[in-house]
């Protein structure tokens, strides 16, 4: 979580940071997942935030930099998509950065079928944000 927080603050203006801290992720309506090595060391994380009965948001998806290139982001995203489907959501949305550092994340989401959309659920237009959504089958 500390590494995710540092990364968000390194690349995003403070007024455009929409990540949730550990306390905000540990509330009802948010499912938080940690990906770990067999020995228990964390590799990455991701969360689903319930927005309504049929709509959820991906929050705080992050894979540690030194473990990237192993397909872990794809695996975490697949896990989040499956968890959202099991929970009965028919739409999954997210906010990510527009800066170059977030290009791999935007590409990952686009490959999974996410499309850009207007701001949702309390977000406002922000040049530092890209909003994406996916209809779940």
N, C-alpha and C positions, 0 to 999 in steps of 0.2 A: 504494500500500500504506500509506503514511504517513497519507493522508487517511482510509482505511478504519479504520485503527487508532484514530485520533483520534475518529472518529464512534462507534465501539464503546465507547470509554472515556467518552465524553460522556453516553451514554444508558443504560449498563448498569453495575450494581454489579460491582466487580472479580471477585468470586467467581463471577459468572454469565457472564463473557466466555469464549466457546468458540471464538473465531476462531483461526486458525493464522497465525503470522508467516511472513515470506518464507522463512526457512530451513526451517520445517516444511512449507511448500508445495512445496519443491523436493526431494522424495524419491520413490523408486519407489512406485507405487500411487496417486499423485496426478497428475491431468492439470490443468494450469493454463492458463487462456486470458485473453488481454488483447484488448479491443476497442479499435480505434484509428481516429482520423480518417485521411483519405487522406494527410495530411502526416506521419503517424506519432505524433501526440500521443495519449496514452492517454485513453480515455473511461470505461472500466470493466473489471471483471475478474470471473472466476468460476472455480471449481475443482470437480472431481469427485474424491472420495476413495473408493477401493475398500474396502468393508467385508467382502465375501465374493465368491464367484464370481457371485452374482446380485443383489447389493445394493450400492448406492453412496450416498454422501452429497454433497449440494451444500455446498461450503465457500466462505466469503469472497466471496460474490457482492456486488458493489458497483458502482454507477454514480455518477460524480462529480455532485455536487449541481447544478452550473451547467449540466449537459447533460441533466438530467432533463426529461421532457415530450416527448421525441423518439421514444419507443418503444424505447429502447435496453435497458431492463431486460427487456422482452418478447423482444427479439431475443437477448439473452444467455441467457435462460432457454430459449428454443427451441434455441439452439446446445447448451446443456448437455443437454437432453433427447435431442437427436439423437445427441450423443456417447455418452451412456449407452446408448442403444439399439444403436448400432454396436458398442459394447464387450460387448454381450450381457447387460447388466443387465436384470432384470425388475422391480426395485423401486428407487425413488429416494426418499431421505428427506432431511430437513433440520431444523435447529434455527434458530429466529429469535427475536427479542425479543418480549416481551409488551407493552412500553411503547408509548405512542402514536406515537412516532417510527417504529416498525416496522409500523404499520398498512398503509401502501402495499405493503410487501413481502408481508405476510400476504395482502392482497387479490390481489396478482399471483399468488401461489402457488395460492390458492383458485380463481381464474379458470382456471388451468392444470389443475385437477383434483386438486390436493393436498388431503388431508383431515387433520385433526388426529389424532394417534396418541399412544400412550404413549412415554416416553423409549426410545431404542434405543441399541445399541452403546456401552455405558459411560456414557451420560448418566443423570442422576437427576432426579426431579421437582424443579422449580425455578420459583418464581412469576415469575421474569423470563424464562422460556423458553416457547416454543410449539414443539411437535414436529409435523411434518407428513410425510406419505408419499404416494407415488403408485405404483400398479402400472402398469408400462410394457407396452404392447401389442406 
